[in-house]
Structure formats: structure tokens, C-alpha cells
């Protein structure tokens, strides 16, 4: 049974709105691409698998949704086309290499590298059976090229669809199924949902109807957010200070922008055993143990106040089987010489710090559905809240079982980008724990990143052995010096480079703006004199006052300092479009988020 996307409710969620604005501002790109790959060994029925992908896409219409701004709000609309479901043969078989088969048609594959790899496969196969290793290497090279091409291919959220399936034959009885979806319609738990549905559909089993349509679930979530805004604002007002500085080994400059990233692996077995021992010994969860250790480590590096952003699930019983972005990034704060876990740090034991971190996390959970920017305002569109972040996902269910096939899933597939300076990614599953650090190599060196990984494992081992020992007796690293570059890297600027990195200069500068890009409310545009410009300034100021609820606004006041957020941007754009017929760019609100900037843009467009 297919659940409708819109059931008298077409508003996008606040999480979707934030990502859409970030994309439109040129600060998203492949950092929002969420790939999921499963290797299938055995006699696969290709047509049945392609049909199963189509069934799952129909069951979760958000995978085909298009997004559009109307009346200052982001709307979800049924997409014009369903997510593409394609097949390609990389084995070099006659008449198959270099082609993509969809449910409706056969298309020529445009990825030249895959075609080149297929040619290598054919040559190796024809030369000698002893070249099997070369064939296998060529296949894996073709797979890597295909995966990279699919991840790098951008999504058009306004046109849709925000997801695509590809099935690739690697050998007669070996296939790769790849799904790439935009984070605006997908989260970590969506991976489990999609694969469970695919396994059932492939096996010919009927899928039970979803508890509620997606639109109804989105409306209920919005109602809960609206009801919780005041309490969340009061909670975060005391805690949030938008700290962009951090001390880490090997740090060059902190970053809050999406950029090409690299990974550093952990000793997963040691990390997993350390987390399990600490959690069992202290009566906390593994996630609580991880957050405690990470905070202690960052304090040991010399950070007086620590804020680590964590991805928290917002799923309910009604949305557990839905695909969608049911996740919210919120900061977890500690300050040993102030509030939030302060007394435990002063008492000096890991166990005491863990207990207070547990209490702080549970306090945060009470506001987990309310985006921080919506609760407080004053936070510009960005890909991360803090320079250091963590995502921890506990998988408790069984791995997907495809009839007659052995399936191997990459649950934490890297998309080649990182959203800040350092991101710790952990997937804790029945079959074992996997973990790695994603880092921006322009912000922190690999050696420094590997030091963080080793220090965290050593700390957990020490805490597991002596949780009540004074912190000074645990294996803590030495304090580190400040970054080589004093000023932090700019969080977000306009202009997305070809590799997905946003184009920014040093803090306090704007490398994307030319000498004529900064708006002057007294300057004249084409056919616009000083009097007309003053009139526009007054009109724009009135719009800002109404939307922000602020009486006194100066031309150079920053929108985000006044409490604006991503929803405010689209509302201003809508009002200006209706009043002047001018379409403001989202980049404007990154470069010059002021009344003066908006006035100059309007005046220059008339």
C-alpha cells in the first residue's frame, strides 16, 4: 500500500527547511549525499530486485518529492518522476558493459571511467584465466568509479527526485546495490527501513501499511515543535554561546563549513570493548559513555567550555517505519569550572562526570525535536553547529535477509565530505562496532586526527579499569597549543566550488565578493535615486520588524544577531518578491544579511 506524501499537509519539516536553505546558499553539496551500499552474493534475480526498488520507492513517496518555496514556507510536492532505478553490468559481458537498464528503458551509461574499466576487464578476461586478480581489481576500480559518480552527482531538490537506485553486476553471482539519497529525505534509521522493505519486496512478501501517511507524521511533528518552542528557548538560552573555537592536536583552524573530507579509522575492537566496559561498570548507555569520554578528552586538550553537537533521532512509534529526516543536531555542553557537569569535574572522577553527562543528555532529549536555530534564532545557515560533532547509531535489529543471497551492508559509507572540523561516526551493531573520524584536512592534520582516536581509546581503557580514580590518574593527553592560524575559518559563504567546498576567505573577509558586491543603502541603482533607495530601506526595515518582532533595527544590523533563522530568510524573500518583483538570492543572506544588503540588491535590480 502506498502512503500519500501530502494529506492536507504539504509543509516541509524544519530539518528539511534548514538543509534546503543551506543548499540554496551554496553551502551543502555532497555533504548531504547519503549513500547506502549492499553487496549481494548468489543467484540474484535482476528483474525482481529492480522491481523491489520500485516498490520501495512507491511506498515512501518522500523519495520522489520535490521542494518549492511558496508564501515564505517550504512545501513538499509529489515529484514529476519517481527515483531512477537502474542496472549496469560491469563484468564486460558482450553487449552489456557500459549500459544502464531501467525498468522502462536501456540507456547508455555516461560515466567514461566505468566504460574504461569494463574494457580492462574484457582485455584481462581474454588474455588468460590466470589474470583473475587483474579482473577483480578492474571490477573494483569500476565499482569505485561508479560509486563516486553517483555520490558526486548533485540533486535538484526543486525538481526532484532526491534519491536514486543503481544495481551493478560485478560477477555472474555478485552484485552491488547502491542507493544515494539526499539527507533532506533520509537519515541513518532510513537505511534499516529501506533495506528491510527491499528484502521483503524482493522475496515477494507484502509490506504492511504504514501507521500514518508521511504528511500526517510531518504535521504531528510540527505541532510538537510549536508546542515545545518556548521551553526549548529557555533551556538553550543559558547553554548556547555559538563557540567556534576549539583546541585539538594538529589543528590548523576550526571549521564549520562543508568541505572535502578524509577519514581516520579507530581500533574498533578496542573502542567497542572500552565503551561496553565503561557502560556496564557505571550503569550508563554506550552513547553516554562515549560522550563523557569525548568531553573529558576535549577538556584535557585545554578547552574550558566544550560543546559537541550530536545527531539525535526524533522518531516516534508512528514514524519508526518511515523513510525521512527524523533527526536533529543539538549541542551537548559541559564547562568544568561553571555549570553543566561542573561539580563532577571538580570532584575529579570519570564516574562522577559520566553521571552528570547522563543527566545533561537526558535534559537535552526533552527538547530533541526543536531545532536550535528555531528555538533561539541568531544562527546562520551552516552544515554543522560546532567544530566537533558525533553521530552514534545503535542497530539492534537483524541484518536484512534477501532470499537465496548473502548480503553485506556498508552501514556507514563515506560520501567524501565533512561538515565541520572533526566528526566522530559510530555504528554499534549486533555484529560488531565500527567507528571512524571524518575530518577536514585543511582544518586539522591527519596525525592530529589519529592522535584524537588513540587518546579516546586510551582514556576509555583507563576509565573502564578505574572509573572512580581521580581524572589526573587516568591516561589523559597533554594540553595542546592554539591553532597555527589564529582566526577560525568562516562557517559558510556563498559560491560552491566544483568539488563541493564553499568558497571562503579568512574570518572577517569575503573572498567571493568583489569591490561592488557590498551594498550601500545610499548608493543608486539603475533608475533609482537616493529618495527611492531610502523608501526601499524603510520598507525592508518594516518587513524585518514584523517578521523578527524587533522594534529597533539599524541598516547594518545582522539578521542572525537579531534572532533570524532559515525560515526568516524565505519569508523575507517572499515579501520582497511580492512587493518589488525582485528575487533575492540566498547567498545574499550569507554575504550581507542586513537591511542595507537587501536594499542594495533591490535597488540594483530595478
N, C-alpha and C positions, 0 to 999 in steps of 0.2 A: 504493500500500500504506500502510495506516495504522499508525503506530508506537504501541504501547501506552504510556500515561502511567505506569502502575505495573507493574513487572515484578519482583515480590518486593521492591520497594523503594519506599516512599512518603514518605520524609523529604524535606522541602524543603531547598534549599541554604541555606548560611549567609547568602548575599546576600539570598535571599527572606525568611529569618527576620528579618534586620535591618530590612528595609523593612516587613514585617508589623507588627513591634513599634512602629516609628515611626508607622505609620498608626494603630494602636490607641491610641497615646499622643496622638493629635490633632496630630501634627507633620508630616504628609505632605500629603495632598490633591492638588491639581492639579500640584504639582511632580513627582509620579511619573507623570503622564499623558504618554505618548509618542505624539504624532500623526505620521502619515505621509500626505502628500497627493501624488497624481499627477494631472496634467491630461492628458486623452486627447482628441485631435482626430482626427476621422474617423468613418466609419460604424460606430459601436460596436454590437455585439450585446448588448443589456442582459441578456437571459436567460443568455447564455453567460458574461458577466462575473460575474453573481450566482452562477452555478453554480461558477465557478472559485474564488470566495471561499469557498464551502462546502467545496470540495475541499481547499483550503489549510488551512482550519480543522480539518478531519478529519485531515490529515497531521501537524499539530502540535498534539496534544491538550492541551499545556500552555496553549494559548489558551482552553481551556474549563475549566481546572482550578479547583477550589475549595480553600481552605486552612482547616485546622482544627487547633486545639491538642489534643493527646492525650498524656497521660503526660509532660507537660513538653516535648514536641517538636512542632514544626510539621509537619503532614502535608499532602501533596498528594493530593487525591481527584478522580476524574472528575467534572466539573461536571454538574449536573442538566440544563442546557440548553446547546446549542452557542452560540458567539458569534453575535449577531444579524447578519444580512446584509440590508440594507435599501436600498430605492431611493426617491428622491424627485425629482419633476420641478419645477424652478424656473423654467421658461420661461413659465408661465402658460397652458399649453395647456388646452383645455376638459376638465374632469373629471380633471385630473392635478395641478394646483398644490395644494400643501398636503396631499398624501397620501404615505404611505410604503408601498412594496411590499416585502414579504419573500418568501422562497422559498415560504412556505406561505400567506400571507395578505396582505390590504391593511389597513393601519392608518391612522387619521387622525393626521397629524403634530401634535404638541402645542406646537411652537415657534411662538408667535404672531408673532414678528418675521419668520419666513420666510413665513408666510401674508400678512403685511402687504406684504412686498417683492414677492410674487407679484402682489398686487393692483396695485401700482405698475407692474409690468411689463405687466399686461393693459391698464391705462389708457394707458400710453405707446404700446403697440403699436396700440391702437385709434385714437389721436389722429392720428398722422402717421408715415409711414415715416421722415421726417427726424429723428424723435426717437430714432434708433438709439442715439445716445450715451447718452440717458437710460435706454434699455432696458438697455444694457450696464452702466451704473452701478448700476441696480436689481438686476441679476443678481449683480453682485459684492457688493453690500450683503447680498443674501440668502445668498450663499456665506459671507460673513464671519459672519453671524448663526448659520448652521448649524454652521460650524466651532467657533465659540465655545461654542455649546450642547453640542456633542459633547465638547469638551475639559473643560468645566466639570462635566459630568455625572459624579458620583462612581462609583467601582467599589466593589462589595461583595465583598471578597476571600473572605469566608467562604461566600458563596452562589455566587459566580461568575456569569457568565464574566468574565474580566479583559480582554476585548478586544471590539471591535465594528467592523463594516464598514458604510460608507454610500456608496452610489453616487448622485450627483446629476446630473441633466441640466441643463446651462446653456444649451444651444442645440441645434438638431437634430443637429449633429455635433460637439458639445463636451460633455465630461463631466468630473466630478471624482470620483475615488475616494479616500475618506478612511478610514484605519484609525487607531483610537485604542486603544492597549494600555497596561496598567499596567506600570511598569518591573519589577515582580516577575516578569514573564514575557517581558520584551522588552529588547533592548539595541540599540545602533547597528547592529551587524552583522546583527541580525534583520531590519532594513529591507531589506537586499540579498537576504536569503534569501526573505522573503515575496514581494517583487516578482518575483524570478526564477521562483519557483514559480507565481505568478499568471499571468505571461506564458506559461509553458509550458502550464498548465491551460486558459487561455483559447484557446490555439492547438490544443487537443486532443492535446497531446503527453503521453505517460506520464511520471510522475515516478519517478525511480529510488528504490528503497528506501533509507531512512536507514541509515547504517553500524551504529548501535546504537539501541535504544529510549531514549527520554528518561530513563526510570528508571535504566537501566544507566549512562548517562552521568553522572547525578547521583550515583550510588553511587561511581563511579570518582573523581569529583571530591572527594567527601567523604573517601575513603580517602587521596587525595594530601594533602588539607589536614591530616588527622590525623597523617600521617607527617611533615609539614613544620612542625608547630606549634612544637616545641622550637627548631629552628633560626631560625624567624621571630621568636620571642620574644627570643632572644639578639640578633638583628640589630637589632630595633626598640627594645630597652631602652636602648640608647645614644643613639638618634636622636630618639625621640618625647618631646616635652615638653608637648603639648597647648597650644601657643601660640595664644592667641585675639586677641592684639593685632596690629595691622598699621598701617603708615603709608602713606597713599595721598593723592594730591591731592584736595581736596574731600571728605575723609572726615568724616562726622558721628559715627558709632560703628560699630565692626566688628560683623558679624552672622554667626551660624552657624545661623540658623533659616530655614525655608522661608517665603517671603513673596511677595506680588505683585511682579513684576519688570518691568523695561523693558530695551530693547536699544539699543546704540550700534554703528553699523556701522564697519568698518575700510575703509581703502583696500585692497581685497582684492588688486588687481594689484600694488601696491607691497609689501604684506606677502608675497605669494607669490614675487615676484622676489627679495626680500631673503632669505627662507628658502632658496630654491633656490641663490642665490649663496653664502651662508654655508656651507650643507651641502656643496656641491661643492668649495668652496675649502678646507674644513677636514677633509673626509672623514668627516663625521658625517651622521646622518639629519636630515630636516627637523624631526622632532619633537624631536630632541636640540638642534638649533639654536634652536628655539622656546623650550624650557625654559631653555636657557642665557641667552637674551636676557631672558626674563621674570625670572629670578633676578637678573641683573645690574641690571635696572631697579628691582626692589624694594630691592636693596641701596643703589642710588643715592638712593632716596627716604628712606633713613635707617634701614632695617630691618637690624639687626645680624645677626639669625638669620632665615632665610627658610625657610618650609615651604609648598610649593604642592602641593595634592592633585591627583593625575592619575587619570583613568579608564583602567585598563589591562585589555586583553582577557585572558580566561582560557581562550579557546577552544583546542581541540586538533584534530588531524586528524579525530578521530571526531565532534566536535561542530561542525565548520565549517558543516554544512548544517542545523543545528538552530536553531529559534527558542527563545530563553530568555535569562535574565540572566547571560550568561557574561562578567561584567565585575566588577572590584574596584577600589575607590577607595583609593589609597595615597599617602602624602606623599613628596615629594622634597625633601630638606633640604640647605641649604648655610649655612655660617657662615664668613665670610671671615677672622675672627680666631680661629677654633677649628679644628674638624675639618670634613671633607666639603667639598672644593673650597677649602680654606683656602690652601694654598700657591700655587695659581694666582691667587687674588685678590691675594695679597701680591706676586707677581711682576708683576701688573698688566696682563695682556693678555687680550683676549676669547678668543683661540685657546687659551690655557692653561686658562682657566676652562671652555671648551667640552669640552676633553679630560677634565677631572676630572668634569664634569657627566655626560659619557657613561659614565664608569666607575661613578659613583654610580647612574645609571639602570640599568645592567646588573646591579648588585648588588641593586637593588630587584626587578628582573624575576625573580630566583631565588626570590622569595617572593611572587610576584604572585597566587597563588591563595588565600593565607591572609589573611582579613580582619584588619585591625589590632586591632580590638576583641577578636577571638577570641584573637589571639596574646598580647596584653598584658593585656586586661581594663582596667577603670578608665575606660572611655569610654562616656559616657551615650548613649542613643539620640538621634540627630541626623540632619539631612538632609545635612550636609557635615562633613568632618574639619577643614578650615581655612577662614579667611575668604576666601582666594583659591584658585581651582581652575581646572583646564584639562581640556578634552577635545579630543583630536586624533584624527581618523579618516582614514586613508588608504584611499581607494577605488581599487582597481586594476582591477576588473572592468568590463565594458561596462555601459552603462545598459540597463535592461530593454527588450526589443523585443516589443511587442504587435502581433500580425499585423494589418496594414492600418491601424494607428494611429500617430500621432506622440505620444510620451509625454514629459512634462516633470515631473520629480520635485523636490519641495522636501525635500532630504535633511536639513535642519537646521531643521525647522519649530518655531517658538517656542510654548511652551504657556502663556505668560503668567505664569510663576512663576520664581523663582530660589531656589537652595538655600542661598546664603550672601551675602557682600558683593559679590563680583565673580567671574564665571565666564567664562573665555575659551573659546569654542566654534569649532573649526576643522574643516572638511571639505575634504580635499585630494583632488580627483578628476581624472581624465584631462581632463575638460572645463574644469577651472579650479578655483581655490581660493576658498572662501567662508569668511568669518570675522566674528564679532561678539562683543561683550561683553554679557553679561547682568548686570544689576546691580539691587540693592535700592535704590530711590530714597530710602528712609528712612535708609539707611546711608551712601550716597555720592551726591553730586550728579551730574547729567548732565555738566556742564562738566568735573568731575574725571575722570569715566569717559572722556570724549572725549580728555582730556589723556593718559591712560594709553595709549589706542590710538595717538595721534600719537607719543608718546615711544617706544613699542615699534617702530614703523615706522622712525623716525629712527635709533634705535640699530642696527637690523638693516642699514640702508643704510650706516651708518658702519662697522660690523663687516665687511660684505662688501667694502668698499673697502680697509680697513686692519685685517685681523684680528690682526696682530701689534703694532699700535700700543698704547702704554700706555692703559689704560682712561680715564685722565683726559683723553686727547686725543680720545676718542670723544664724540659728541653725547649726553651724559648729562644728565638733568634735575637741578635743584637739590633739595636735601633739603627735605622738607615738614614742616610743624608737626604736632603730635599732633592727634587729633580734637577737635572742639568739645566733645563730651561725653566726659569722662574715662573713665567706666566703659563697658566693652563691653556690647552688647546681649546679653540672656540667650540661650543657644543654643537651648533648647527648653523650652516649658512646656505644660501641659495646656490644653485648651479651644480647639478650632479655630473660627476666626471664619468667617462665611459666605463671605468672599472667599478662603478657603484659608489665611489668615495665622494663625499661632498667637498666642494672647493672652498677652503677656508684659509685665512691668514692667521697671524698671531693674534692673541687676545687684544681687543681694542682697535683692531684694524679690520678692513673688509677688502679682501683681495679680489672679490667679484665685482665691486662697484668702481666705475670709472669716475672721473672728476665731475661728471654731470649727473651722477646717479643719486646723489644725496638731495632730497627735496628741500626747497626753501619756500616757506609759506608766502614770502614776499616776491618771489620770482614770478614771471609771467610766462604762461604757455601760449600756444598758438591761438591768437584771437582772444586772449584772456588778460585783462588788465589787473592792476593791484586791487581795485574795488571788488571785482568779481572773485579774485582769489580770497579776499577777506570774507566774502559771503560764503564761499565754499568752506573755509576754515570754521566759520560759525556753525554751518550746517553739520559738518562732520563732528564737531565737538558736541553738538546736541545729540547726535546718534550715539556717541560714546557714553555720554552721561546717562542716557536711557538704558543702554544695554549693560553698563557696568554698575549702575546705581551709585555713581560718584558725582558730587555736585561741582567740585572744582577740578578742572582738567586744563593743564597748560599744553601748548602746541608740541612741546618736546617731551612730555611725559610718556614713559614706556607703557605700552598696552599691558604687558605682563606684570609690571610693577603695580599696576592699578587693579590687578586681580583677573585679567583676561585669560582665556584659555582657548583651546581649539574650536569650541562651539562659538565663542565670541567672534572669531575670525570669519567664519562662514556667515554669521548674522550681519556683520559689518559689510561684507562683500555683497550680500543680498540687498541690503538697504541702499548701498551706493549704486548698485545696478538699477534698482527701481527708480532712484532719484535722478541719476545722471546718465544712465545708459552706458556706464563705463564698467568693464570687467576687471577688477583688481586682481593681481596675481598673488598667490600665496607667498611667493618669495619676498614680496614687499614687507610682509609682517615678520620676516626673519631679519631682513636688512635694516629697515627703518620702521619699527612698529609704533609709530607716533601719529598724532593728528597731522603734524607737518608732513610726514611721509605720504599719508593718504591724500592730503590736499594737493601736494605736488604732483602725484600720479594722476589725479583727476584733472588738474589744470593742464598738464602736459598732454592729455588725451583729447582735449576739446579743440 
